[in-house]
Amino acid sequence: MATTTGWPWRKITAFLIVIVLLLAVAGYVGYDKFLRELPPPHFASDEEHFLYGSIGTESLTGVPYWIWLVLPRLFPEYLPGPGGYASLGIPWHEGHEMPVGFTKVTVGFPRVGFNCAFCHTATWRAKSEDTATIVATGPSHQAAVQSYLRFLFACAGDPRFTAKNILAEISRNYRLPWVDAQLYRYLIIPFTGMALRKQSQQNAWMDTRPDWGRGRIDPFNPVKFGFLKLPVDDTIGNSDMEPVWNQRTRQGMSLHWDGLNTNHTEVVLSSALGDGATKKWVDRDFQNWRNGSSLQRIQKYLMDVQAPTYPFPVDQQRASEGKNIFDRHCASCHAFGQQRTGTVIHVDEVGTDRHRLDMWTAEAARAYNAYGQGHAWKFNALTKTPGYVAVPLDGVWLRAPYLHNGSVPSLWDLLEIPEKRPQLFYRGYDVYDPQKVGFITEGSEAERAGFRHETSVHGNGNGGHLYGTALSPAEKEALIEYLKTL
């Protein structure tokens, strides 16, 4: 009797062991294929780290690499032209796997995120046939960030976004291992589509206000409506990309267009969170800050990288005359060490379009300061201001278009009264105009490559900043010649 009654228990035990083993294998595969995070690529130079290093956006908002790679081939109609992601104004260094501003990190599977360089890397060409010069930390006047997001959303909303179609296109480049292929077929591709469609719904507010266009972004409405969970309002935050070079000279100055923060570390950390880094990732990065974490390395690089030198001839005699004019009319607000440089000038004085200013509220500042409660990196310096910052003008030649919303094409146009400034132009074409000191904004090539900027559209106004408009033509020419040297 003892022998016969023992058999069922041995069978049950064996069955339980098999179940445990299967669960263990499933758990290992699940961890290995979805959660295991490999160290991100290490880049020898700080510049390369800025251009390609991870800021933690891959796990939350990253797109699976193989899906990301084939989407332009499957859905070219959702891009502005031929050339894949390059048609969005995204530069690509020869020899690099990823374009500038994009990262590739394995979190279970390879994922693509983006980093600071997406918005802070400029390109310029002297002639249309030239290879573009890429300037790290410059304003990405050519990049269409909103169009990139909308491309991903449109792909995910297309009925052709299926495992069958995507896997077939992937197989043209790479043969996925069998297990990976099944995970892509039944989990990764379907869940990526669901996640992108959800992001599209969460960002539907973008469709109710003017497009950002090339070289611009609404940096803080996504923060307000996203992780701060503030009610969706009707504000317009469209802002020109800013350069981030030479930050050591800006310590203590007001940062961002409206001066909503004065602390460089907070700006770097909040930028990573705004781009999609998780609190967990920022906790880990901040814990390693003194040992050279990713964000600390970026901040250190930004402190001392210099603005690029004007690449065209300069009339030094005229520039010398222009320096005297600059000192009399411009230096108090735009020269390093002067009383108003780096401070907020009330919007009633500067007179420029106030939509970007009104977008950021005292409520948003309070909510963001409280966002990191309980974390070592908690914010304290975010605030609401009454105007825009009088910025230093180092590298001003590469900052076109001008004003906080990028509504004035060139320095010459900025010295005209608003009525004489262009009311319609195309921004995003990177061929340079050394006469006006700005980029070419009219003609067939500018229209083909650029975004149609109409100053009559809300948030696009080109009024205000009347400083220098009363100078004589000769004085303006001399002043501009000097500004080329900054």
C-alpha positions in Angstrom: 0.0 0.0 0.0 2.8 2.4 0.9 4.4 1.9 -2.5 1.3 2.3 -4.6 0.2 5.4 -2.7 3.6 7.0 -3.1 3.5 7.1 -6.9 1.0 10.0 -7.2 3.1 12.2 -4.9 6.3 11.5 -6.9 4.4 12.4 -10.1 3.0 15.5 -8.5 6.5 16.5 -7.3 8.0 15.9 -10.7 5.2 17.9 -12.3 5.8 20.8 -9.9 9.6 20.7 -10.6 8.8 20.9 -14.3 6.5 23.8 -13.7 9.1 25.6 -11.6 11.8 25.0 -14.2 9.5 26.3 -17.0 8.6 29.4 -14.9 12.3 29.9 -14.2 13.2 29.7 -17.9 10.3 32.0 -18.8 11.4 34.4 -16.1 15.0 34.4 -17.3 13.9 34.9 -20.9 11.5 37.7 -19.9 14.3 39.4 -17.9 16.9 38.8 -20.6 14.7 39.9 -23.5 12.8 42.8 -21.9 14.5 44.1 -18.7 18.2 43.4 -18.8 20.0 46.7 -19.3 23.4 46.6 -20.8 25.9 49.4 -20.2 25.4 52.1 -22.9 28.2 52.6 -25.4 31.2 54.6 -24.0 32.5 57.4 -26.2 36.1 58.5 -25.7 35.5 62.2 -26.3 33.1 64.4 -24.5 31.8 65.8 -27.8 30.9 62.3 -29.0 29.2 61.6 -25.7 27.1 64.7 -26.1 26.2 63.8 -29.7 25.4 60.1 -29.1 25.4 59.3 -25.4 22.4 58.1 -23.5 20.4 60.5 -21.2 18.0 57.7 -20.2 15.2 58.0 -22.7 15.4 54.5 -24.1 13.5 52.4 -21.5 10.3 54.6 -21.3 10.0 56.2 -24.8 12.6 54.3 -26.9 11.6 52.6 -30.1 12.9 49.1 -30.8 16.0 49.5 -33.0 15.0 47.2 -35.8 11.5 48.7 -36.0 13.0 52.2 -36.0 15.5 51.3 -38.7 12.9 50.0 -41.3 10.0 52.5 -40.7 11.3 55.1 -43.3 11.4 52.3 -45.9 7.9 51.1 -45.0 6.2 54.5 -44.7 8.2 57.1 -46.8 5.0 59.0 -47.4 5.0 60.2 -43.8 8.4 61.9 -44.2 8.9 65.3 -45.8 11.0 63.9 -48.6 13.5 61.2 -49.7 16.5 60.4 -47.6 14.8 58.7 -44.6 15.4 60.4 -41.3 17.9 62.8 -42.9 14.8 64.5 -44.6 13.9 65.7 -41.1 17.1 67.8 -40.9 18.8 65.2 -38.7 22.6 65.2 -39.4 24.6 62.1 -39.7 28.4 61.8 -39.2 30.0 59.4 -41.7 31.0 56.2 -40.0 28.6 56.4 -37.1 25.8 53.9 -36.8 23.3 56.4 -35.4 22.5 59.9 -36.5 23.4 62.9 -34.3 21.1 63.2 -31.3 20.0 59.5 -31.3 21.1 56.8 -28.9 21.1 53.0 -29.1 20.9 51.2 -25.8 19.9 47.6 -24.9 17.1 47.3 -22.4 16.1 43.7 -23.0 16.4 44.5 -26.7 18.2 47.3 -28.6 16.1 50.5 -28.3 16.5 54.0 -29.9 16.1 57.1 -27.8 17.2 60.7 -28.3 19.4 63.1 -26.4 20.2 66.8 -26.0 22.0 66.9 -29.3 18.8 66.4 -31.2 17.9 70.1 -30.4 21.4 71.4 -29.9 23.4 70.6 -33.0 23.6 73.1 -35.9 24.6 72.5 -39.5 25.7 75.1 -42.1 26.9 75.1 -45.7 28.6 77.8 -47.8 27.0 76.4 -51.0 24.3 74.0 -51.7 26.7 71.4 -53.1 28.9 71.5 -49.9 28.9 68.8 -47.2 27.3 70.3 -44.2 29.5 71.3 -41.3 28.1 69.9 -38.0 28.4 72.1 -34.9 27.8 70.4 -31.6 26.0 72.6 -29.0 24.7 74.9 -31.7 20.9 75.5 -32.2 19.4 72.8 -34.4 17.7 75.3 -36.7 17.4 72.6 -39.4 15.8 69.8 -37.3 12.1 69.0 -37.5 11.5 67.5 -34.0 7.7 67.6 -34.2 7.7 66.0 -37.6 9.8 63.2 -36.3 7.3 62.5 -33.5 4.4 62.7 -36.0 6.2 60.3 -38.3 6.3 57.7 -35.6 2.7 58.3 -34.7 1.5 58.1 -38.3 3.4 54.8 -38.8 1.8 53.2 -35.8 -1.6 54.4 -36.9 -1.3 52.9 -40.3 -3.0 49.5 -40.8 0.2 48.3 -42.5 2.0 48.5 -39.2 1.9 44.7 -38.7 4.4 42.1 -37.5 4.3 40.5 -40.9 5.3 43.6 -42.8 7.8 44.8 -40.3 9.5 41.5 -39.9 9.7 41.0 -43.7 11.5 44.4 -44.0 13.8 43.6 -41.1 14.8 40.4 -42.8 16.2 42.4 -45.7 18.9 43.7 -43.3 19.2 41.1 -40.5 18.1 37.6 -39.6 16.6 37.7 -36.1 17.3 34.6 -34.0 14.2 32.4 -33.8 13.3 33.4 -30.2 13.8 37.1 -30.9 11.7 36.8 -34.1 8.8 35.3 -32.1 9.1 38.0 -29.4 9.0 40.7 -32.1 6.1 39.0 -33.8 3.8 38.5 -30.8 5.0 41.1 -28.3 7.5 43.8 -29.3 5.9 44.9 -32.5 2.3 44.9 -31.2 3.2 46.6 -28.0 5.3 49.2 -29.8 2.3 50.1 -32.0 0.1 50.4 -28.9 2.6 52.6 -27.1 3.1 54.9 -30.1 -0.7 55.2 -30.6 -1.1 56.0 -26.9 1.6 58.7 -27.2 -0.2 60.1 -30.2 -3.4 60.5 -28.1 -1.4 62.0 -25.2 0.1 64.6 -27.6 -3.1 65.4 -29.5 -2.9 68.9 -27.9 -0.2 69.7 -30.5 -2.8 69.5 -33.2 -4.8 72.4 -31.8 -2.0 75.0 -32.0 0.5 76.2 -34.7 3.2 73.7 -35.9 6.7 74.1 -34.4 8.4 73.9 -37.7 12.1 73.3 -38.3 14.5 74.5 -35.6 11.8 75.1 -33.0 10.2 73.1 -30.2 7.6 73.6 -27.5 9.8 72.5 -24.6 7.5 72.9 -21.6 3.9 72.3 -22.6 4.8 68.5 -22.9 6.1 68.8 -19.4 3.0 70.6 -18.1 0.6 68.2 -19.7 2.7 65.1 -19.4 4.4 64.1 -16.2 3.3 67.2 -14.2 -0.4 66.3 -15.1 -1.5 69.9 -15.3 -4.8 70.6 -17.2 -4.4 71.1 -20.9 -4.7 74.8 -21.7 -4.5 76.7 -25.0 -1.0 78.2 -24.6 1.6 78.2 -27.3 5.2 77.6 -26.3 6.9 77.4 -29.7 10.5 78.4 -29.2 13.6 78.6 -31.3 16.4 76.1 -30.5 19.0 77.7 -28.2 22.8 77.2 -28.4 24.2 75.6 -25.2 27.9 76.3 -25.7 30.2 78.3 -23.3 28.0 77.8 -20.2 30.7 78.7 -17.7 30.3 82.3 -18.7 26.6 82.0 -18.0 26.8 80.8 -14.4 24.4 82.9 -12.3 22.5 84.1 -15.4 18.8 83.4 -16.1 18.5 80.3 -18.4 16.0 79.3 -21.0 14.3 82.1 -23.1 12.2 83.3 -20.2 14.8 82.7 -17.5 12.7 80.1 -15.7 15.8 78.6 -14.0 19.3 79.8 -13.0 20.8 76.5 -12.0 22.8 74.6 -14.7 22.5 71.2 -12.9 18.7 71.6 -12.6 18.5 72.5 -16.3 20.4 69.5 -17.4 18.4 67.1 -15.2 15.0 68.6 -16.1 16.0 68.4 -19.8 16.6 64.7 -19.5 13.3 64.2 -17.7 11.5 66.3 -20.3 13.0 64.2 -23.1 11.7 61.0 -21.5 14.2 59.8 -18.9 12.6 58.0 -15.9 13.0 59.1 -12.3 14.7 55.7 -11.6 17.3 56.4 -14.3 17.9 60.0 -13.1 18.3 58.7 -9.5 21.0 56.3 -10.6 22.7 58.9 -12.8 22.7 61.5 -10.1 24.0 59.1 -7.5 27.1 58.7 -9.7 27.4 62.4 -10.5 30.8 62.9 -8.8 32.2 59.9 -10.7 31.3 61.3 -14.1 27.8 60.1 -14.8 26.2 60.6 -18.2 24.5 63.9 -17.4 27.4 65.2 -15.3 29.7 64.6 -18.3 27.3 66.5 -20.6 27.2 69.4 -18.2 31.0 69.5 -17.8 31.3 69.5 -21.6 28.9 72.4 -22.1 30.7 74.5 -19.6 33.8 75.2 -21.7 33.0 74.3 -25.3 33.4 77.5 -27.3 31.1 79.1 -29.9 32.3 78.6 -33.5 34.2 81.3 -35.2 32.5 83.1 -38.2 33.8 81.1 -41.2 33.7 83.9 -43.8 35.9 87.0 -44.4 35.4 90.0 -42.0 36.2 93.6 -42.8 38.3 94.3 -39.7 38.2 98.0 -40.1 34.4 98.1 -40.4 34.2 95.7 -37.5 36.3 98.1 -35.3 33.8 100.8 -36.1 31.0 98.5 -35.3 32.4 97.7 -31.9 32.0 101.3 -30.9 28.4 101.2 -32.0 27.8 98.0 -30.2 29.3 99.4 -27.0 27.0 102.4 -27.2 23.8 100.7 -28.2 23.9 96.9 -27.4 26.6 96.1 -24.8 24.5 96.8 -21.7 22.2 93.9 -22.5 24.4 91.6 -24.6 28.0 91.9 -23.6 29.5 89.6 -20.9 29.8 91.3 -17.6 27.3 94.1 -18.2 24.5 94.9 -15.8 21.5 93.5 -17.8 23.2 90.7 -19.7 21.7 87.4 -18.7 18.8 89.0 -16.8 15.1 89.0 -17.6 13.8 92.1 -19.4 10.2 92.8 -18.9 8.1 91.8 -22.0 6.5 95.3 -22.0 10.0 96.8 -22.7 11.3 94.2 -25.2 7.9 94.0 -27.0 8.4 90.6 -28.5 5.7 87.9 -29.0 4.5 87.0 -25.5 3.0 83.5 -26.2 6.1 81.6 -25.0 6.2 83.7 -21.8 2.6 83.1 -21.0 2.9 79.4 -21.6 5.0 78.9 -18.4 3.0 79.6 -15.3 3.7 80.0 -11.6 1.6 76.8 -11.1 3.9 74.9 -13.4 7.0 76.1 -11.6 5.6 75.0 -8.3 4.6 71.6 -9.6 8.0 71.1 -11.2 9.8 72.1 -8.0 7.7 69.5 -6.1 8.1 66.8 -8.8 11.4 65.5 -7.4 10.2 65.4 -3.7 12.1 62.7 -1.9 14.8 62.5 -4.5 18.4 63.7 -4.2 18.0 65.9 -7.3 14.8 67.7 -6.2 14.4 71.0 -8.0 14.3 74.4 -6.2 15.2 77.1 -8.8 12.3 76.9 -11.2 10.3 80.1 -11.3 7.9 82.3 -13.3 9.3 85.5 -14.8 7.8 88.6 -16.4 9.8 88.7 -19.6 12.7 87.4 -21.8 16.4 87.1 -21.1 18.9 89.5 -22.7 21.3 86.8 -23.9 25.1 87.1 -24.5 25.8 87.1 -28.3 28.8 84.7 -28.6 28.4 82.8 -31.9 25.5 85.0 -32.8 26.2 84.4 -36.5 25.0 80.8 -36.2 21.8 81.5 -34.2 19.6 82.6 -37.0 16.6 83.0 -37.2 16.5 85.5 -34.4 14.3 86.3 -31.3 13.0 83.7 -28.9 10.6 82.3 -31.5 12.9 82.4 -34.5 10.7 84.9 -36.3 13.4 87.2 -37.9 15.6 85.5 -40.5 18.8 87.5 -40.3 20.7 90.1 -38.3 20.1 92.7 -41.0 16.3 92.0 -40.8 16.5 92.3 -37.0 17.9 95.9 -37.4 14.8 96.9 -39.4 11.5 98.0 -37.8 9.0 95.1 -37.6 7.0 96.5 -40.6 10.0 96.0 -42.8 11.0 92.5 -41.5 10.0 89.5 -43.7 6.4 88.5 -42.9 6.9 85.1 -44.7 10.0 83.1 -45.1 11.2 79.5 -45.0 13.3 78.2 -42.1 15.4 75.1 -41.9 17.6 75.4 -45.1 21.2 75.4 -43.9 23.0 77.3 -46.7 24.4 80.5 -45.3 24.0 84.1 -46.4 27.0 86.0 -45.2 25.6 89.3 -46.4 22.5 89.4 -44.3 24.1 87.1 -41.6 21.6 84.4 -41.5 20.5 81.4 -43.6 18.9 81.6 -47.0 15.2 81.7 -46.5 13.7 82.2 -49.9 13.9 80.6 -53.3 13.0 77.1 -54.6 15.6 75.2 -52.5 14.7 77.0 -49.3 11.0 76.3 -49.9 11.7 72.7 -50.7 13.9 72.1 -47.6 12.3 74.5 -45.2 9.2 75.2 -43.1 6.9 78.0 -44.1 7.0 80.6 -41.3 4.2 83.1 -41.3 4.5 85.9 -38.7 0.8 86.4 -38.7 0.3 83.0 -37.0 -0.1 83.0 -33.2 3.2 82.6 -31.5 5.2 83.5 -34.7 5.1 87.3 -34.3 8.2 89.3 -35.3 7.5 92.5 -33.4 9.5 94.1 -30.7 13.2 94.4 -30.1 13.5 97.9 -31.7 17.0 98.4 -30.4 19.3 99.4 -33.2 16.5 100.0 -35.7 17.1 103.8 -35.8 20.8 103.4 -36.8 21.8 104.7 -40.2 22.5 102.1 -42.9 26.2 102.7 -42.6 26.0 102.2 -38.8 24.0 99.0 -39.3 26.6 97.6 -41.7 29.4 98.3 -39.3 27.5 96.8 -36.3 26.8 93.6 -38.2 30.4 93.3 -39.3 31.4 93.5 -35.6 28.7 91.0 -34.6 30.3 88.5 -37.0 33.4 88.4 -34.8 31.6 87.5 -31.5 
